[in-house]
């Protein structure tokens, strides 16, 4: 019986949301950075001098994983303990609110990291043919990054606004 009451607590929902935020964003980042790494490896086998340019493109899809981690950290290390201390536990409503607050970065982190990986992999092709166009490749990647940042901010603002009352 004790276990069933634990499952009915808001804590489970809150932790599930935080776990999805970091997990899905990191899966997207792993996929995105992998796509760029595969594309860059081909070019590096012919011209190792482009390593620095290609590394920047490979790092960009990895930021979504970091954004998911930030949301996870704020939720699990700050907001959830705060709610537990103030109210003696997390209600289902509070848990659901934290769960919902984590969804923007979970979903957008997953999808935007993969999309950014594809854009960055295309940027590798641009650099292979026209190394002077590296800036263009970065700008195209940053456009995708913008939406991950919006999702990060949305998740953080919603988590911050979950109240103890």
DAJOPE-V958825 format. One record per pair of residues at least 12 apart in sequence whose ideal C-beta (glycine too) atoms are under 8 Angstrom apart, sorted by the first residue. I is the first residue (numbers start at 1). J is the second residue. Records with the same first field share a line. If there is no record, write none. Layout:
BEGIN
I = J  J
END
This chain:
BEGIN
8 = 92
9 = 89  90  92  95
10 = 89  90  91  92  93  94  95  96  98
11 = 80  84  89  90  95
12 = 95
13 = 92  95  96  98  99
14 = 75  79  80  83  90  94  95  98  99
15 = 76  80
16 = 99
17 = 75  95  98  99  100  101  102  103  106
18 = 71  72  75  76  80  98  102
19 = 72
20 = 102  103  106
21 = 68  71  72  75  102  103  105  106  109  155
22 = 65  68  69  71  72
23 = 68  106
24 = 68  106  107  109  110
25 = 64  65  67  68  69  71  105  106  109  110  113
26 = 65  68  69  109
27 = 110
28 = 61  64  65  109  110  111  112  113  114
29 = 61  62  63  64  65  66  68  109  113
30 = 65
31 = 61  113  114  117
32 = 61  62  64  113  114  115  116  117  118  120
33 = 58  59  61  62  113  117
34 = 117
35 = 61  114  117  118  120  121
36 = 54  57  58  60  61  117  120  121  124
37 = 58
38 = 121
39 = 120  121  124  125
40 = 54  55  57  58  124
42 = 124
43 = 124  127  128
47 = 128
50 = 127  128  131
53 = 127  131  134
54 = 124  127
56 = 138
57 = 120  121  123  124  127  137  138  141
58 = 120
60 = 116  120  138  141  142  145
61 = 113  114  116  117  120  141
62 = 113
63 = 113  145  148
64 = 105  108  109  110  112  113  116  148
65 = 109  113
67 = 105  109  148  149  151  152
68 = 105  106  109
70 = 152  156
71 = 102  105  152  155  156  159
72 = 102
74 = 156  159  160
75 = 98  101  102  159
79 = 98  159  160  162
80 = 98
82 = 164
83 = 162  164
86 = 164
87 = 164  165
94 = 162  164
97 = 158  162
98 = 159  162
100 = 158
101 = 155  158  159  162
102 = 155  159
103 = 155
104 = 151  152  154  155  158
105 = 148  151  152  154  155
107 = 151
108 = 147  148  150  151
109 = 148  151  152
112 = 144  145  147  148  151
113 = 148
115 = 144
116 = 141  144  145  148
119 = 140  141  144
120 = 137  141
122 = 137  140
123 = 136  137  138  140  141
124 = 137
END
